[in-house]
Amino acid sequence: MLSNQNTFYKKKILIYGLGKSGLSAFKFLKKNNEITTFDDKIKNYNKKIIKKKFDCIIISPGIDINNCSLSKFLKRNSKKISSTL
């Protein structure tokens, strides 16, 4: 059986959606990772986000990747997406 111990350790992570689950993920992961946050409701859209390389992208359950601000970016990086479901 593979160990998940280092799945979220010293990674570059994008957290998309800053509701309850996104903020909880941020609080849990911020200690040992480089975290970038994004939320459509908080107009913090930064073109640098779509140019950055991430090891993992965590998306809140309410985000529709087909109809959101980062839709094209998320589709290109679909293998890196994890949901908090």
TIMI-2910 file (N, C-alpha, C, CB; in pm, 1 decimal, decimal comma, always signed):
<rs>
+----------+----------+----------+----------+----------+----------+----------+----------+----------+----------+----------+----------+------+
!      n_x !      n_y !      n_z !     ca_x !     ca_y !     ca_z !      c_x !      c_y !      c_z !     cb_x !     cb_y !     cb_z ! resn !
+----------+----------+----------+----------+----------+----------+----------+----------+----------+----------+----------+----------+------+
!    +83,4 !   -118,1 !     +0,0 !     +0,0 !     +0,0 !     +0,0 !    +87,9 !   +124,6 !     +0,0 !    -94,9 !     -0,3 !   +121,1 !  Met !
!    +53,6 !   +222,2 !    -83,2 !   +130,5 !   +345,4 !    -91,4 !    +98,7 !   +437,6 !    +25,3 !   +103,2 !   +416,4 !   -223,4 !  Leu !
!   +198,7 !   +507,1 !    +71,4 !   +179,7 !   +601,7 !   +180,6 !   +140,5 !   +737,9 !   +125,3 !   +307,3 !   +612,8 !   +266,1 !  Ser !
!    +41,3 !   +801,0 !   +186,2 !     -1,2 !   +935,2 !   +146,7 !    +62,0 !  +1041,8 !   +235,3 !   -153,1 !   +946,4 !   +152,2 !  Asn !
!   +161,8 !  +1004,2 !   +311,3 !   +221,7 !  +1093,6 !   +408,5 !   +276,0 !  +1220,6 !   +344,1 !   +331,9 !  +1022,5 !   +482,5 !  Gln !
!   +333,3 !  +1213,5 !   +225,2 !   +394,5 !  +1329,3 !   +161,3 !   +310,7 !  +1388,0 !    +48,2 !   +529,1 !  +1291,9 !   +108,7 !  Asn !
!   +184,8 !  +1348,9 !    +37,2 !    +99,4 !  +1398,6 !    -69,4 !    +88,4 !  +1550,7 !    -65,0 !    -38,8 !  +1335,5 !    -59,9 !  Thr !
!    +72,8 !  +1607,2 !    +51,8 !    +61,0 !  +1751,5 !    +67,2 !   +172,4 !  +1805,4 !   +156,7 !    -76,4 !  +1788,3 !   +125,0 !  Phe !
!   +295,5 !  +1774,4 !   +123,3 !   +409,7 !  +1821,8 !   +201,8 !   +509,6 !  +1888,5 !   +109,0 !   +476,8 !  +1705,3 !   +279,9 !  Tyr !
!   +538,8 !  +2014,3 !   +137,2 !   +632,0 !  +2094,9 !    +57,7 !   +589,9 !  +2099,6 !    -89,3 !   +774,5 !  +2038,9 !    +69,6 !  Lys !
!   +463,8 !  +2132,3 !   -112,0 !   +407,4 !  +2141,0 !   -246,5 !   +362,9 !  +2283,6 !   -275,9 !   +289,2 !  +2043,5 !   -262,4 !  Lys !
!   +348,9 !  +2314,0 !   -403,2 !   +289,6 !  +2440,0 !   -447,6 !   +144,0 !  +2409,0 !   -477,8 !   +364,8 !  +2501,1 !   -574,2 !  Lys !
!    +53,7 !  +2468,0 !   -397,6 !    -87,4 !  +2432,8 !   -403,6 !   -172,0 !  +2556,5 !   -431,0 !   -131,8 !  +2365,4 !   -273,2 !  Ile !
!   -267,3 !  +2542,0 !   -522,5 !   -368,4 !  +2644,3 !   -546,1 !   -497,7 !  +2597,7 !   -479,8 !   -388,9 !  +2670,9 !   -699,9 !  Leu !
!   -554,8 !  +2682,7 !   -395,5 !   -685,1 !  +2654,9 !   -336,3 !   -783,7 !  +2749,6 !   -402,4 !   -683,8 !  +2672,0 !   -179,1 !  Ile !
!   -880,7 !  +2691,7 !   -472,7 !   -979,9 !  +2769,7 !   -546,7 !  -1114,0 !  +2757,8 !   -474,8 !   -991,3 !  +2721,0 !   -695,4 !  Tyr !
!  -1158,0 !  +2869,4 !   -419,7 !  -1281,8 !  +2873,9 !   -342,8 !  -1249,5 !  +2890,2 !   -196,0 !  -1366,0 !  +2747,2 !   -365,9 !  Gly !
!  -1291,3 !  +3002,3 !   -138,9 !  -1255,7 !  +3030,6 !     -0,1 !  -1377,0 !  +3030,5 !    +92,4 !  -1185,2 !  +3164,1 !     +8,8 !  Leu !
!  -1462,7 !  +2934,1 !    +70,6 !  -1573,6 !  +2910,5 !   +163,6 !  -1521,7 !  +2828,6 !   +280,5 !  -1692,8 !  +2837,7 !    +93,1 !  Gly !
!  -1610,3 !  +2759,3 !   +347,9 !  -1570,6 !  +2680,2 !   +465,2 !  -1464,2 !  +2576,3 !   +431,2 !  -1692,2 !  +2610,9 !   +525,2 !  Lys !
!  -1485,2 !  +2501,1 !   +324,4 !  -1390,0 !  +2393,8 !   +292,1 !  -1256,8 !  +2449,4 !   +242,7 !  -1449,2 !  +2300,6 !   +186,3 !  Ser !
!  -1259,7 !  +2555,9 !   +163,7 !  -1135,5 !  +2615,2 !   +113,9 !  -1052,0 !  +2675,2 !   +225,4 !  -1166,0 !  +2721,4 !    +10,6 !  Gly !
!  -1117,5 !  +2746,0 !   +317,0 !  -1045,3 !  +2804,4 !   +430,7 !   -991,4 !  +2696,9 !   +523,6 !  -1136,3 !  +2899,0 !   +508,6 !  Leu !
!  -1067,5 !  +2591,1 !   +541,0 !  -1021,4 !  +2480,0 !   +624,0 !   -898,4 !  +2413,9 !   +561,8 !  -1133,9 !  +2376,3 !   +642,9 !  Ser !
!   -901,9 !  +2393,1 !   +430,0 !   -786,4 !  +2335,5 !   +360,5 !   -665,9 !  +2427,5 !   +373,8 !   -818,7 !  +2310,9 !   +211,5 !  Ala !
!   -687,6 !  +2558,5 !   +361,2 !   -578,7 !  +2655,0 !   +375,3 !   -514,6 !  +2647,2 !   +513,5 !   -630,0 !  +2796,4 !   +349,6 !  Phe !
!   -597,6 !  +2648,4 !   +617,3 !   -544,8 !  +2642,4 !   +753,9 !   -464,5 !  +2515,7 !   +778,3 !   -658,2 !  +2651,2 !   +854,4 !  Lys !
!   -510,9 !  +2403,6 !   +722,7 !   -443,1 !  +2276,5 !   +742,1 !   -310,7 !  +2269,0 !   +664,7 !   -534,3 !  +2162,8 !   +699,8 !  Phe !
!   -308,0 !  +2321,7 !   +543,3 !   -193,0 !  +2304,4 !   +453,9 !    -88,9 !  +2415,1 !   +459,9 !   -241,0 !  +2293,1 !   +315,2 !  Leu !
!   -120,9 !  +2531,2 !   +516,7 !    -31,8 !  +2646,9 !   +507,8 !   +103,6 !  +2628,8 !   +576,5 !    -99,8 !  +2765,2 !   +566,3 !  Lys !
!   +111,3 !  +2542,1 !   +673,7 !   +235,7 !  +2527,4 !   +749,9 !   +350,6 !  +2469,1 !   +667,7 !   +211,2 !  +2439,9 !   +870,1 !  Lys !
!   +323,3 !  +2369,2 !   +587,0 !   +430,9 !  +2298,6 !   +517,2 !   +427,9 !  +2312,2 !   +365,7 !   +425,9 !  +2154,9 !   +552,2 !  Asn !
!   +349,2 !  +2407,9 !   +314,0 !   +334,5 !  +2419,9 !   +169,6 !   +334,4 !  +2565,4 !   +125,8 !   +206,7 !  +2351,7 !   +123,7 !  Asn !
!   +355,2 !  +2587,4 !     -2,8 !   +342,5 !  +2720,2 !    -61,9 !   +200,5 !  +2728,1 !   -118,0 !   +452,7 !  +2746,7 !   -174,3 !  Glu !
!   +116,3 !  +2809,3 !    -54,4 !    -25,3 !  +2814,6 !    -88,3 !    -57,6 !  +2943,3 !   -162,9 !   -111,3 !  +2803,3 !    +38,0 !  Ile !
!   -134,3 !  +2929,6 !   -270,7 !   -193,0 !  +3042,2 !   -341,7 !   -343,5 !  +3023,0 !   -332,8 !   -142,9 !  +3051,4 !   -492,1 !  Thr !
!   -416,9 !  +3129,9 !   -300,8 !   -562,0 !  +3119,2 !   -290,3 !   -628,7 !  +3202,5 !   -398,8 !   -609,9 !  +3164,0 !   -151,1 !  Thr !
!   -748,3 !  +3158,5 !   -437,7 !   -826,8 !  +3231,1 !   -535,9 !   -973,8 !  +3208,4 !   -506,9 !   -791,3 !  +3187,3 !   -679,9 !  Phe !
!  -1052,7 !  +3316,0 !   -521,4 !  -1197,2 !  +3305,0 !   -505,2 !  -1262,8 !  +3404,5 !   -600,3 !  -1240,5 !  +3331,3 !   -356,6 !  Asp !
!  -1364,3 !  +3360,4 !   -672,9 !  -1433,1 !  +3447,1 !   -768,0 !  -1501,6 !  +3564,7 !   -698,4 !  -1535,5 !  +3367,0 !   -847,0 !  Asp !
!  -1551,3 !  +3544,4 !   -578,0 !  -1623,6 !  +3649,5 !   -507,0 !  -1530,1 !  +3757,3 !   -454,6 !  -1702,7 !  +3590,2 !   -392,4 !  Lys !
!  -1408,7 !  +3720,9 !   -424,2 !  -1307,7 !  +3816,8 !   -380,8 !  -1225,3 !  +3846,5 !   -504,7 !  -1217,9 !  +3761,4 !   -260,5 !  Ile !
!  -1240,2 !  +3960,8 !   -558,7 !  -1178,9 !  +3993,8 !   -688,4 !  -1026,5 !  +4001,7 !   -675,9 !  -1234,8 !  +4127,9 !   -742,5 !  Lys !
!   -964,9 !  +3888,4 !   -652,2 !   -819,9 !  +3883,0 !   -640,6 !   -757,5 !  +3812,7 !   -760,5 !   -779,7 !  +3812,4 !   -511,6 !  Asn !
!   -828,3 !  +3819,9 !   -874,1 !   -778,5 !  +3754,9 !   -993,9 !   -645,0 !  +3816,3 !  -1032,6 !   -879,9 !  +3766,7 !  -1109,4 !  Tyr !
!   -551,7 !  +3733,4 !  -1055,4 !   -416,8 !  +3777,4 !  -1087,0 !   -367,7 !  +3692,7 !  -1202,6 !   -321,4 !  +3766,3 !   -963,2 !  Asn !
!   -330,0 !  +3756,1 !  -1311,3 !   -284,3 !  +3681,3 !  -1428,8 !   -163,2 !  +3594,2 !  -1396,9 !   -250,2 !  +3777,5 !  -1542,4 !  Lys !
!    -91,0 !  +3624,7 !  -1290,0 !    +24,5 !  +3543,3 !  -1251,8 !    -18,9 !  +3403,2 !  -1209,8 !   +102,3 !  +3610,7 !  -1138,0 !  Lys !
!   -142,0 !  +3388,9 !  -1161,9 !   -191,6 !  +3257,2 !  -1119,4 !   -187,4 !  +3160,1 !  -1236,0 !   -335,6 !  +3267,5 !  -1063,5 !  Ile !
!   -234,0 !  +3202,9 !  -1351,3 !   -241,9 !  +3110,8 !  -1465,1 !   -105,7 !  +3082,8 !  -1526,6 !   -334,5 !  +3166,8 !  -1570,9 !  Ile !
!     -4,6 !  +3156,4 !  -1485,3 !   +131,1 !  +3131,6 !  -1534,6 !   +214,1 !  +3048,8 !  -1436,7 !   +201,2 !  +3263,5 !  -1562,1 !  Lys !
!   +165,1 !  +3034,4 !  -1314,1 !   +239,0 !  +2958,9 !  -1213,3 !   +222,5 !  +2808,9 !  -1233,6 !   +192,9 !  +2998,0 !  -1073,2 !  Lys !
!   +317,7 !  +2735,1 !  -1185,6 !   +312,9 !  +2588,6 !  -1186,0 !   +270,8 !  +2543,5 !  -1046,8 !   +451,9 !  +2525,7 !  -1226,7 !  Lys !
!   +171,4 !  +2457,7 !  -1041,0 !   +123,4 !  +2403,9 !   -914,2 !   +136,8 !  +2252,8 !   -915,0 !    -23,0 !  +2445,3 !   -888,3 !  Phe !
!   +167,6 !  +2197,1 !   -798,3 !   +171,5 !  +2051,8 !   -783,0 !    +31,1 !  +1996,0 !   -766,4 !   +258,6 !  +2012,2 !   -663,2 !  Asp !
!    -56,0 !  +2077,0 !   -707,0 !   -192,2 !  +2032,0 !   -677,5 !   -285,8 !  +2152,5 !   -678,6 !   -198,6 !  +1958,2 !   -540,0 !  Cys !
!   -408,0 !  +2129,7 !   -723,9 !   -511,6 !  +2232,8 !   -722,8 !   -630,2 !  +2175,8 !   -645,2 !   -553,4 !  +2276,2 !   -869,9 !  Ile !
!   -667,8 !  +2244,0 !   -538,9 !   -780,6 !  +2200,7 !   -457,1 !   -897,6 !  +2293,2 !   -487,5 !   -745,1 !  +2201,8 !   -303,9 !  Ile !
!  -1008,7 !  +2233,8 !   -529,8 !  -1126,0 !  +2310,6 !   -567,9 !  -1239,7 !  +2282,3 !   -470,8 !  -1168,5 !  +2277,8 !   -712,3 !  Ile !
!  -1303,2 !  +2388,8 !   -425,0 !  -1420,0 !  +2374,5 !   -338,3 !  -1534,0 !  +2309,1 !   -415,6 !  -1464,1 !  +2512,0 !   -282,4 !  Ser !
!  -1621,8 !  +2237,4 !   -346,9 !  -1728,8 !  +2161,9 !   -413,1 !  -1821,5 !  +2244,9 !   -501,2 !  -1810,1 !  +2093,3 !   -310,5 !  Pro !
!  -1844,5 !  +2370,8 !   -470,2 !  -1938,0 !  +2452,8 !   -546,7 !  -1883,1 !  +2510,4 !   -675,9 !  -1984,8 !  +2563,1 !   -462,5 !  Gly !
!  -1757,2 !  +2488,8 !   -705,0 !  -1694,6 !  +2545,6 !   -824,6 !  -1723,2 !  +2456,5 !   -945,1 !  -1541,7 !  +2562,3 !   -804,4 !  Ile !
!  -1778,3 !  +2516,6 !  -1049,6 !  -1802,3 !  +2446,8 !  -1175,8 !  -1685,2 !  +2480,2 !  -1268,9 !  -1941,6 !  +2488,4 !  -1240,1 !  Asp !
!  -1597,3 !  +2384,3 !  -1293,7 !  -1477,3 !  +2414,0 !  -1373,2 !  -1510,0 !  +2448,2 !  -1518,0 !  -1382,3 !  +2296,0 !  -1369,5 !  Ile !
!  -1631,4 !  +2420,6 !  -1562,1 !  -1671,1 !  +2456,9 !  -1698,3 !  -1723,1 !  +2599,6 !  -1707,8 !  -1776,7 !  +2361,3 !  -1748,6 !  Asn !
!  -1750,5 !  +2662,4 !  -1593,6 !  -1807,7 !  +2795,8 !  -1593,5 !  -1752,0 !  +2876,7 !  -1476,3 !  -1961,4 !  +2788,8 !  -1586,5 !  Asn !
!  -1623,5 !  +2906,3 !  -1481,3 !  -1559,9 !  +2984,0 !  -1374,9 !  -1448,3 !  +3069,7 !  -1435,3 !  -1503,6 !  +2890,3 !  -1263,2 !  Cys !
!  -1391,7 !  +3156,1 !  -1354,2 !  -1288,5 !  +3248,7 !  -1401,6 !  -1162,9 !  +3179,2 !  -1453,0 !  -1250,7 !  +3342,7 !  -1291,1 !  Ser !
!  -1128,6 !  +3066,3 !  -1395,7 !  -1005,6 !  +2995,8 !  -1433,0 !  -1033,9 !  +2870,3 !  -1515,2 !   -927,1 !  +2958,6 !  -1308,2 !  Leu !
!  -1144,7 !  +2867,8 !  -1585,5 !  -1189,9 !  +2748,8 !  -1656,9 !  -1083,2 !  +2689,6 !  -1749,9 !  -1313,0 !  +2782,2 !  -1736,7 !  Ser !
!  -1024,7 !  +2770,1 !  -1835,6 !   -924,1 !  +2719,3 !  -1930,7 !   -802,2 !  +2666,2 !  -1856,9 !   -881,6 !  +2829,9 !  -2029,5 !  Lys !
!   -758,2 !  +2737,9 !  -1754,9 !   -643,1 !  +2696,2 !  -1675,0 !   -670,4 !  +2562,4 !  -1606,9 !   -608,7 !  +2803,2 !  -1570,1 !  Phe !
!   -789,2 !  +2547,1 !  -1549,3 !   -824,0 !  +2423,0 !  -1479,4 !   -833,8 !  +2305,0 !  -1575,0 !   -955,6 !  +2439,7 !  -1404,9 !  Leu !
!   -886,7 !  +2327,1 !  -1692,6 !   -897,5 !  +2218,8 !  -1791,0 !   -759,7 !  +2172,6 !  -1837,2 !   -980,9 !  +2264,4 !  -1911,8 !  Lys !
!   -666,1 !  +2266,4 !  -1851,6 !   -528,7 !  +2230,0 !  -1890,2 !   -457,6 !  +2152,6 !  -1778,5 !   -448,1 !  +2356,5 !  -1925,6 !  Arg !
!   -497,0 !  +2177,0 !  -1656,7 !   -432,2 !  +2115,3 !  -1540,0 !   -524,3 !  +2015,9 !  -1469,0 !   -387,8 !  +2223,3 !  -1441,4 !  Asn !
!   -613,3 !  +1953,3 !  -1542,2 !   -716,1 !  +1867,7 !  -1480,1 !   -659,4 !  +1750,6 !  -1400,5 !   -807,8 !  +1814,1 !  -1586,3 !  Ser !
!   -541,3 !  +1702,6 !  -1435,8 !   -483,0 !  +1589,0 !  -1362,1 !   -432,8 !  +1628,8 !  -1224,4 !   -368,8 !  +1528,3 !  -1441,3 !  Lys !
!   -418,0 !  +1758,3 !  -1199,1 !   -368,5 !  +1806,7 !  -1070,4 !   -482,0 !  +1843,6 !   -975,6 !   -277,9 !  +1926,8 !  -1091,1 !  Lys !
!   -605,8 !  +1833,8 !  -1021,5 !   -720,1 !  +1879,4 !   -942,8 !   -763,4 !  +1775,2 !   -840,8 !   -836,6 !  +1913,5 !  -1034,2 !  Ile !
!   -787,6 !  +1826,4 !   -720,5 !   -844,3 !  +1746,8 !   -613,0 !   -960,1 !  +1828,5 !   -557,3 !   -736,9 !  +1711,5 !   -501,5 !  Ser !
!  -1067,6 !  +1764,1 !   -522,6 !  -1181,8 !  +1835,0 !   -466,8 !  -1193,3 !  +1803,0 !   -319,5 !  -1311,8 !  +1798,2 !   -540,8 !  Ser !
!  -1254,6 !  +1893,5 !   -247,6 !  -1272,4 !  +1873,3 !   -103,7 !  -1399,6 !  +1796,8 !    -74,5 !  -1274,5 !  +2006,8 !    -30,8 !  Thr !
!  -1459,5 !  +1734,1 !   -174,1 !  -1582,0 !  +1655,0 !   -153,1 !  -1557,3 !  +1535,3 !    -65,7 !  -1639,4 !  +1609,3 !   -285,2 !  Leu !
+----------+----------+----------+----------+----------+----------+----------+----------+----------+----------+----------+----------+------+
</rs>
